[in-house]
């Protein structure tokens, strides 16, 4: 598994309820990990929980939860 994918899955696995959240800044640009989290979702390793508006105009947060398949992927070498 690619290091950034393992890093994100590990972060989700260690978090409360297996959730990982990412913030979008008011300039509407998502951090680079957003596309990586979407790829993990497409592979079935994460489930998208949705987006919520942030406190500032244009800001938001998106959340995913690790799936059993994602936990299994972490056990693979």
VEXFI-215492 format. One line per 2 residues: number of its first residue (from 1); their letters; for each residue x, y, z of C-alpha. Coordinates in nm, 2 decimals. Layout:
residues N
NUM = a = X/Y/Z  ...
***
This chain:
residues 77
1 = xx = 0.00/0.00/0.00  0.12/0.35/-0.08
3 = xx = 0.25/0.54/0.22  -0.01/0.83/0.21
5 = xx = -0.30/0.58/0.18  -0.17/0.38/0.48
7 = xx = -0.12/0.71/0.67  -0.48/0.82/0.61
9 = xx = -0.63/0.48/0.69  -0.42/0.46/1.01
11 = xx = -0.53/0.81/1.11  -0.90/0.70/1.06
13 = xx = -0.85/0.37/1.24  -0.71/0.54/1.55
15 = xx = -0.97/0.81/1.56  -1.29/0.81/1.76
17 = xx = -1.56/0.61/1.57  -1.30/0.55/1.29
19 = xx = -1.37/0.90/1.14  -1.14/1.13/0.95
21 = xx = -1.23/1.49/0.88  -1.08/1.74/0.65
23 = xx = -1.14/2.12/0.64  -1.18/2.33/0.33
25 = xx = -1.05/2.68/0.36  -1.26/2.99/0.27
27 = xx = -1.08/3.01/-0.07  -1.26/2.69/-0.15
29 = xx = -0.94/2.49/-0.20  -0.93/2.14/-0.05
31 = xx = -0.60/2.01/0.09  -0.42/1.75/-0.12
33 = xx = -0.55/1.47/0.11  -0.90/1.53/-0.01
35 = xx = -0.84/1.35/-0.34  -0.66/1.07/-0.16
37 = xx = -0.95/1.02/0.07  -1.19/1.02/-0.23
39 = xx = -0.97/0.75/-0.39  -0.98/0.54/-0.07
41 = xx = -1.36/0.58/-0.07  -1.37/0.46/-0.43
43 = xx = -1.17/0.16/-0.33  -1.41/0.07/-0.05
45 = xx = -1.17/0.15/0.23  -1.37/0.46/0.35
47 = xx = -1.73/0.56/0.35  -1.82/0.92/0.28
49 = xx = -2.03/1.07/0.56  -2.09/1.41/0.41
51 = xx = -1.99/1.77/0.41  -2.09/2.05/0.65
53 = xx = -2.05/2.42/0.60  -1.78/2.59/0.81
55 = xx = -1.80/2.90/1.02  -1.65/3.12/0.75
57 = xx = -1.81/3.18/0.41  -1.67/2.92/0.16
59 = xx = -1.53/2.70/0.43  -1.65/2.35/0.49
61 = xx = -1.55/2.01/0.64  -1.59/1.67/0.49
63 = xx = -1.59/1.34/0.69  -1.52/0.97/0.61
65 = xx = -1.53/0.66/0.82  -1.30/0.36/0.78
67 = xx = -1.47/0.04/0.66  -1.39/-0.32/0.75
69 = xx = -1.22/-0.35/0.42  -1.00/-0.05/0.51
71 = xx = -0.91/-0.21/0.84  -0.82/-0.53/0.66
73 = xx = -0.59/-0.33/0.42  -0.40/-0.20/0.72
75 = xx = -0.32/-0.56/0.83  -0.16/-0.63/0.49
77 = x = 0.22/-0.59/0.46
***
